[in-house]
Amino acid sequence: MPGFLMHVNAACQCTHAAPATIVPAQPRVLVSGQPVALMSSQIVVAGCLFTVPGPKPQPCVTVKWLMPSLRVLVTGQPAMLQPAPGVGPGLCQSAEQIPQGPPIVSAVQPRVIAT
């Protein structure tokens, strides 16, 4: 399925509106002047306030991305793809890797499309 190449400064957040940051895994290949995000890149969520009933809060701390590029490799690893701005093909997770819902991507570069 084709999608836009994600870069490290794409605007995304967890399901509960806390900002998510893509940690760069490589500095060489750029798209719109930003390093391309790889499937090996970590996506860190900071400031999620989600709690469940009970004594233990379960905020989102990471995002596991689920849509790799099948044809575009950067340093031998697949790049992250985003089908369109909106709900992303990923899964927000708590520190114990409990699924919390999909991430929301509000801005991504619109020039480079890959499959």
C-alpha positions in Angstrom: 0.0 0.0 0.0 1.5 3.4 -0.9 2.1 6.1 1.5 4.1 9.2 2.4 7.6 8.7 3.8 7.6 9.7 7.4 10.4 12.0 8.6 11.6 12.7 12.2 9.7 16.0 12.6 6.3 14.7 11.4 3.6 16.0 13.8 2.1 13.1 15.6 0.6 12.4 19.0 -0.8 9.5 21.0 -4.5 8.7 21.2 -4.8 10.9 24.3 -3.2 14.0 22.6 0.3 13.8 24.1 3.0 14.7 21.6 5.1 11.9 20.1 8.6 12.3 18.9 10.4 10.2 16.4 14.0 9.6 17.4 16.3 9.8 14.3 18.0 6.5 13.5 20.0 7.8 10.5 21.2 11.3 9.5 22.0 10.9 5.8 18.8 10.4 3.8 16.6 13.5 4.0 13.1 14.3 2.8 11.9 17.9 2.9 15.2 18.6 4.7 14.4 16.2 7.6 15.9 12.7 8.2 13.7 9.8 7.0 12.2 7.8 9.8 13.0 4.1 9.8 11.1 1.2 11.2 14.0 0.8 13.7 13.4 4.4 14.9 11.9 4.8 18.3 8.8 6.9 18.7 8.6 8.3 22.3 5.5 9.8 23.8 5.9 12.4 26.6 3.2 13.7 28.9 0.3 11.3 28.3 -2.2 11.6 31.2 -4.2 8.4 30.4 -5.3 6.4 33.5 -7.4 3.4 33.9 -9.7 2.6 36.9 -7.5 1.3 39.6 -4.4 2.2 41.4 -1.9 2.2 38.5 -1.9 4.8 35.7 -1.2 3.5 32.1 0.1 6.4 30.1 1.4 6.0 26.5 5.2 6.0 26.4 6.0 4.6 23.0 4.4 4.0 19.6 5.0 0.8 17.6 4.8 1.7 13.9 3.1 -1.0 11.8 3.5 0.2 8.2 7.0 -0.4 6.7 7.9 0.4 3.1 8.3 -2.7 1.1 10.6 -1.2 -1.6 12.4 1.8 -0.1 15.3 0.9 2.2 17.5 3.4 4.0 20.8 2.0 5.2 19.3 -1.4 4.6 16.2 -0.9 6.7 12.7 -0.1 5.6 11.4 3.4 6.0 8.1 4.3 7.8 5.1 5.1 5.7 2.0 7.1 6.5 -1.1 6.5 4.2 -2.4 10.1 4.8 -2.7 12.6 7.7 -5.0 11.2 10.3 -5.0 8.0 12.3 -1.7 6.3 11.8 -0.9 2.6 11.2 0.6 2.2 14.6 -0.1 1.3 18.1 0.5 3.5 21.2 1.7 1.4 24.1 2.2 1.8 27.9 5.4 1.0 29.6 4.2 -2.6 30.0 3.4 -2.7 26.2 -0.4 -2.6 26.8 -2.1 -1.4 23.6 -3.7 2.1 24.0 -5.0 2.9 20.5 -3.6 4.3 17.2 -1.4 7.4 17.0 -2.7 10.5 15.2 -0.5 12.1 12.5 -1.4 15.7 11.7 1.4 16.7 9.4 3.7 14.8 7.2 5.8 15.8 4.1 3.5 15.5 1.0 6.1 15.1 -1.8 7.6 11.6 -1.5 5.4 8.6 -1.8 6.6 5.1 -1.6 5.3 1.5 -1.5 
